[in-house]
Amino acid sequence: MMNPLVSIIIPTKKDEDITGLIESIKKSTYQNYEIIIVNMGLERSVQRNAGIHRAKGKYLLILDSDQYLSPDLLGECVQLAQIFGGIYIPEKIMTKGLFAYIRNWERQFYDGTPIDCVRFVHAKRCPTFDEKQTGPEDADWDRRIRGFRTITKNCFYHHDNIGFLSYFKKKAYYSKSMARFAQRNPGDEVLDWKWRCWKVFTEKGKWRRFFSRPDLALAVMFIIFLRGVIYVHSSNSRKLQ
């Protein structure tokens, strides 16, 4: 098939406005797709699995409700999928403010690394998400995708509208599932704090970009420190229960 069907899976929450996302899909230069919106009032991983089971396409694109597509992204993914089994998509955080600016600068260092997660996959080789994980289910699912990986030139835009406090509340919630992720993926690179907190920013020549902005580098290190505190606190709380 020259223009295979792409199933776009979007889990949503009650009363969540996904108009911007739908409009961005409609503006895509690649037009053979189906949109599967799942609103079951359940965890994201459960809703994604429901979408996977419902999909009819040759390929699957897994999105969040606050992500908008760039016009040429779908077409590029379809072309790359002729060779690659999993495709990473760069993300640009579009939320306003200094905190979002720092997060967006940090995000570029994760593209195509174990911290990233493939978004575009072959339907026949697509595993389901671990429904007992919240947050790390992305990384766990990524580890079970077969085939070579690549990164698109086109991106998607993330309008998460998350502030400083809500960001760390979200990270605290996600950290509750890290023990299960570690059990399922022992020795995974993201569990190595030296790599996770430092080497990912300096490997493969990225240190030049990282140290070119010492102000942003220090800000990112501070954010990582706070995330580490949250993770340790969450781990200790589970041990006491």
C-alpha positions as CSV (number, residue, x, y, z in Angstrom):
1,M,0.0,0.0,0.0
2,M,1.4,3.4,-1.0
3,N,-0.7,5.2,1.6
4,P,-1.3,2.9,4.5
5,L,-3.8,3.7,7.1
6,V,-2.5,5.3,10.3
7,S,-4.4,4.9,13.6
8,I,-4.0,7.9,15.8
9,I,-4.8,7.0,19.4
10,I,-5.7,9.8,21.8
11,P,-6.6,9.1,25.5
12,T,-8.5,12.0,27.1
13,K,-10.1,13.1,30.3
14,K,-13.6,14.3,31.0
15,D,-14.3,17.8,29.5
16,E,-10.8,18.0,28.1
17,D,-10.6,20.3,25.0
18,I,-8.8,18.5,22.2
19,T,-9.9,20.9,19.5
20,G,-6.4,22.1,18.8
21,L,-5.0,18.6,18.4
22,I,-7.8,17.5,16.1
23,E,-7.3,20.6,13.9
24,S,-3.6,20.0,13.7
25,I,-4.3,16.4,12.5
26,K,-6.7,17.7,9.9
27,K,-4.0,20.0,8.5
28,S,-1.6,17.1,8.0
29,T,-0.3,16.7,4.5
30,Y,-0.8,12.9,5.0
31,Q,-4.5,12.3,5.0
32,N,-5.1,8.5,5.3
33,Y,-5.7,8.2,9.0
34,E,-8.3,7.3,11.6
35,I,-8.6,9.2,14.9
36,I,-9.4,7.0,17.9
37,I,-10.4,9.1,21.0
38,V,-10.7,7.1,24.2
39,N,-12.4,8.7,27.2
40,M,-13.1,6.0,29.8
41,G,-12.2,7.9,32.9
42,L,-9.3,5.5,33.5
43,E,-5.5,5.6,33.6
44,R,-3.8,6.7,30.5
45,S,-2.2,3.2,30.0
46,V,-5.7,1.5,30.1
47,Q,-7.1,4.0,27.5
48,R,-4.1,3.5,25.2
49,N,-4.6,-0.2,25.3
50,A,-8.3,0.2,24.4
51,G,-7.2,2.3,21.5
52,I,-4.6,-0.2,20.3
53,H,-7.3,-3.0,20.4
54,R,-9.7,-0.8,18.4
55,A,-7.2,0.3,15.8
56,K,-7.5,-0.8,12.1
57,G,-4.4,0.9,10.7
58,K,-1.1,-0.6,9.6
59,Y,0.7,1.9,11.9
60,L,-0.1,3.4,15.2
61,L,0.6,6.9,16.5
62,I,0.3,7.3,20.2
63,L,-0.4,10.8,21.3
64,D,-1.4,12.7,24.5
65,S,-4.4,15.1,24.3
66,D,-2.2,18.2,24.6
67,Q,0.2,17.4,21.7
68,Y,-0.3,19.1,18.3
69,L,1.2,17.7,15.1
70,S,3.4,19.6,12.6
71,P,1.9,19.3,9.1
72,D,4.5,17.0,7.6
73,L,5.0,14.7,10.6
74,L,2.6,11.9,9.7
75,G,4.0,11.6,6.1
76,E,7.5,11.5,7.4
77,C,6.7,8.8,9.9
78,V,5.0,6.6,7.3
79,Q,8.1,6.9,5.1
80,L,10.5,6.0,7.9
81,A,8.4,3.1,9.0
82,Q,9.3,1.3,5.8
83,I,12.7,0.7,7.4
84,F,12.4,1.3,11.1
85,G,10.3,-0.5,13.8
86,G,10.0,2.4,16.2
87,I,10.1,6.2,15.6
88,Y,10.9,8.9,18.1
89,I,9.3,12.3,17.6
90,P,11.0,15.5,18.9
91,E,8.9,17.5,21.3
92,K,8.7,21.3,21.7
93,I,7.0,22.6,24.9
94,M,4.8,25.5,24.0
95,T,3.7,26.6,27.5
96,K,4.6,30.2,28.3
97,G,7.0,31.3,31.1
98,L,10.5,30.7,32.2
99,F,10.0,27.3,33.7
100,A,8.6,26.0,30.5
101,Y,11.5,27.6,28.6
102,I,13.9,25.7,30.8
103,R,12.0,22.4,30.4
104,N,12.0,22.8,26.6
105,W,15.7,23.4,26.5
106,E,16.2,20.3,28.7
107,R,14.0,18.2,26.5
108,Q,16.2,18.4,23.4
109,F,18.9,16.3,25.2
110,Y,16.6,13.4,25.5
111,D,15.6,12.9,21.9
112,G,16.2,9.3,20.8
113,T,17.6,8.3,24.2
114,P,16.2,5.8,26.7
115,I,14.5,8.7,28.4
116,D,12.5,9.3,25.2
117,C,9.7,7.0,24.0
118,V,8.8,5.9,20.5
119,R,5.5,7.2,19.3
120,F,5.0,5.7,15.9
121,V,5.0,1.9,15.6
122,H,3.9,-1.0,13.4
123,A,0.5,-2.2,14.6
124,K,1.3,-5.9,14.2
125,R,4.4,-5.6,16.4
126,C,2.8,-3.3,19.0
127,P,2.8,-4.5,22.6
128,T,0.2,-3.3,25.1
129,F,1.0,-0.9,27.9
130,D,1.5,-2.2,31.5
131,E,-1.7,-1.0,33.2
132,K,-0.1,-1.2,36.6
133,Q,2.3,1.6,35.9
134,T,1.6,5.4,35.8
135,G,4.2,7.4,34.1
136,P,7.0,4.8,33.5
137,E,4.6,2.8,31.4
138,D,5.9,4.8,28.4
139,A,9.5,3.7,29.0
140,D,8.5,0.1,29.7
141,W,6.4,0.0,26.5
142,D,9.3,1.5,24.6
143,R,11.6,-1.3,25.7
144,R,9.3,-4.0,24.2
145,I,9.1,-2.4,20.7
146,R,11.1,-4.5,18.3
147,G,13.3,-3.2,15.4
148,F,15.7,-0.4,14.7
149,R,14.8,3.2,15.9
150,T,15.1,6.6,14.3
151,I,14.1,10.2,15.0
152,T,11.9,12.4,12.8
153,K,13.0,15.8,11.6
154,N,9.4,17.1,12.1
155,C,8.1,17.5,15.7
156,F,5.0,17.8,17.7
157,Y,4.1,20.7,19.9
158,H,3.3,20.1,23.6
159,H,0.8,22.5,25.2
160,D,0.8,21.0,28.6
161,N,0.3,24.3,30.5
162,I,2.0,22.9,33.6
163,G,3.5,25.2,36.2
164,F,6.3,24.7,38.7
165,L,4.2,23.1,41.5
166,S,1.9,21.0,39.3
167,Y,5.0,19.7,37.4
168,F,6.5,18.3,40.6
169,K,3.1,16.9,41.8
170,K,2.9,15.0,38.5
171,K,6.5,13.7,39.0
172,A,5.6,12.5,42.5
173,Y,2.6,10.6,41.2
174,Y,4.7,9.0,38.4
175,S,7.5,8.0,40.8
176,K,5.1,5.6,42.6
177,S,5.5,3.2,39.7
178,M,9.3,3.3,39.4
179,A,9.8,0.2,41.6
180,R,7.6,-1.9,39.2
181,F,9.5,-0.4,36.2
182,A,12.8,-1.4,37.9
183,Q,11.5,-4.9,38.5
184,R,10.5,-5.4,34.9
185,N,13.6,-3.7,33.4
186,P,16.5,-4.4,35.8
187,G,19.7,-2.6,34.7
188,D,17.9,-0.2,32.5
189,E,20.0,2.9,31.7
190,V,17.4,5.3,33.1
191,L,17.9,3.7,36.5
192,D,21.6,4.6,36.5
193,W,21.5,8.0,38.2
194,K,25.0,9.0,36.8
195,W,23.7,8.5,33.3
196,R,20.3,10.0,34.0
197,C,21.5,13.1,35.8
198,W,24.7,13.8,33.9
199,K,25.9,11.6,31.0
200,V,22.7,12.1,28.9
201,F,23.7,15.8,28.7
202,T,27.3,15.2,27.8
203,E,27.5,12.1,25.7
204,K,28.0,12.1,21.9
205,G,29.2,15.7,21.8
206,K,26.1,17.1,23.5
207,W,28.3,18.7,26.2
208,R,29.1,21.5,23.8
209,R,25.4,22.5,23.6
210,F,24.9,21.9,27.4
211,F,27.8,24.1,28.5
212,S,27.0,26.8,25.9
213,R,24.2,27.9,28.3
214,P,25.6,27.6,31.8
215,D,22.5,29.4,33.2
216,L,20.1,26.9,31.7
217,A,22.4,24.0,32.6
218,L,22.3,25.0,36.3
219,A,18.6,25.4,36.2
220,V,18.2,21.9,34.7
221,M,20.5,20.5,37.4
222,F,18.3,22.1,40.1
223,I,15.2,20.6,38.6
224,I,16.8,17.2,38.4
225,F,17.9,17.5,42.1
226,L,14.3,18.2,43.1
227,R,13.1,15.3,41.0
228,G,15.6,13.1,42.8
229,V,14.4,14.3,46.2
230,I,10.8,13.4,45.2
231,Y,11.9,9.9,44.0
232,V,13.9,9.2,47.2
233,H,11.0,10.4,49.4
234,S,8.5,8.2,47.4
235,S,10.8,5.2,47.7
236,N,11.2,5.6,51.5
237,S,7.4,6.1,51.9
238,R,6.7,2.8,50.1
239,K,9.2,1.0,52.4
240,L,7.4,2.3,55.4
241,Q,4.0,1.2,54.3
